[in-house]
Amino acid sequence: MNRPTELRHDKVAGGLLLAIGVLTLGTAIYFLAIRPPMLPEDAHFTGVAVDEISPRMADWLSIVFHTWGGFMAGFGILILGVAGYLMTLRPGYLRWGAAVAVAVAFGRFLAS
């Protein structure tokens, strides 16, 4: 076995996972901080106008999307931990990635 070739393949996979992890975290930030309760396409699909939904429903949808965002953030952090491990072969990235991912995902769920 040629060890440098194996490590190169790990770095390529790690780089791809790094990009996916960053994109996943970006999506999570959108759901946590930017996304409104109803988008125009949601209104079109459901047949309910955005300005006609009750405030309680808007509050509920915000909780739902914030919870999804928390789970996406946890998943993105986990992906980044795996990427860090593949690129460096340091198991600490796996341990910390998993621990922080669980804390973020379930912390946001419990906050909901």
C-alpha positions as CSV (number, residue, x, y, z in Angstrom):
1,M,0.0,0.0,0.0
2,N,1.2,3.4,-0.9
3,R,0.4,5.6,2.2
4,P,0.7,9.1,0.5
5,T,-1.8,8.1,-2.1
6,E,-4.3,7.0,0.6
7,L,-3.8,10.2,2.4
8,R,-4.4,12.2,-0.8
9,H,-7.7,10.4,-1.3
10,D,-8.6,11.2,2.3
11,K,-7.8,14.9,1.6
12,V,-9.9,14.9,-1.5
13,A,-12.8,13.4,0.4
14,G,-12.2,15.7,3.3
15,G,-12.2,18.7,1.0
16,L,-15.5,17.7,-0.6
17,L,-17.1,17.1,2.9
18,L,-15.7,20.5,4.0
19,A,-17.6,22.2,1.1
20,I,-20.8,20.2,1.9
21,G,-20.5,21.1,5.6
22,V,-20.1,24.8,4.9
23,L,-23.1,24.7,2.5
24,T,-25.1,22.8,5.1
25,L,-24.3,25.4,7.8
26,G,-25.2,28.2,5.3
27,T,-28.6,26.6,4.8
28,A,-29.0,26.2,8.6
29,I,-28.2,29.9,9.1
30,Y,-30.9,30.8,6.5
31,F,-33.5,28.7,8.4
32,L,-32.4,30.0,11.8
33,A,-32.1,33.7,11.1
34,I,-33.5,34.7,7.7
35,R,-36.3,32.5,6.5
36,P,-39.8,34.0,7.0
37,P,-42.6,31.7,8.2
38,M,-44.3,31.7,4.7
39,L,-42.6,32.2,1.4
40,P,-44.5,33.3,-1.8
41,E,-44.2,29.7,-3.1
42,D,-45.6,28.4,0.1
43,A,-48.6,30.6,-0.3
44,H,-49.0,29.6,-3.9
45,F,-48.8,25.9,-3.1
46,T,-51.2,26.0,-0.1
47,G,-53.6,28.6,-1.5
48,V,-53.3,30.7,1.6
49,A,-52.1,34.3,1.3
50,V,-49.1,35.2,3.4
51,D,-50.9,38.1,5.0
52,E,-53.9,35.9,5.8
53,I,-52.2,33.4,8.1
54,S,-52.9,34.0,11.8
55,P,-50.1,35.3,14.0
56,R,-50.2,32.1,16.0
57,M,-49.6,30.0,12.8
58,A,-46.7,32.3,11.9
59,D,-45.2,31.8,15.4
60,W,-45.6,28.0,15.1
61,L,-44.0,28.0,11.6
62,S,-41.1,30.0,13.0
63,I,-40.5,27.5,15.7
64,V,-40.6,24.6,13.1
65,F,-38.1,26.3,10.8
66,H,-35.8,27.3,13.7
67,T,-35.9,23.7,14.9
68,W,-35.0,22.4,11.4
69,G,-32.3,25.0,11.2
70,G,-30.8,23.6,14.5
71,F,-30.8,20.1,13.2
72,M,-29.2,21.3,9.9
73,A,-26.5,23.2,11.9
74,G,-25.8,20.1,13.9
75,F,-25.5,18.0,10.8
76,G,-23.2,20.5,9.2
77,I,-21.0,20.6,12.2
78,L,-20.8,16.8,12.2
79,I,-19.9,16.8,8.5
80,L,-17.1,19.3,9.2
81,G,-15.8,17.1,12.0
82,V,-15.6,14.2,9.6
83,A,-13.9,16.4,7.0
84,G,-11.4,17.6,9.6
85,Y,-10.6,14.0,10.5
86,L,-10.2,12.9,6.9
87,M,-7.9,15.8,6.1
88,T,-5.7,15.5,9.2
89,L,-6.3,12.0,10.6
90,R,-6.8,13.5,14.1
91,P,-9.6,11.7,15.9
92,G,-10.2,14.8,18.0
93,Y,-12.1,16.3,15.1
94,L,-14.5,13.4,15.1
95,R,-15.0,13.6,18.9
96,W,-15.5,17.3,19.1
97,G,-17.5,17.5,15.9
98,A,-19.9,14.8,17.2
99,A,-20.2,16.4,20.7
100,V,-20.8,19.9,19.4
101,A,-23.2,18.7,16.7
102,V,-25.4,16.9,19.3
103,A,-25.3,19.8,21.6
104,V,-26.4,22.3,18.9
105,A,-29.1,20.0,17.3
106,F,-30.7,18.8,20.5
107,G,-30.1,22.1,22.3
108,R,-32.1,23.9,19.6
109,F,-34.8,21.2,19.8
110,L,-35.1,21.6,23.5
111,A,-35.2,25.4,23.2
112,S,-38.2,25.0,20.9
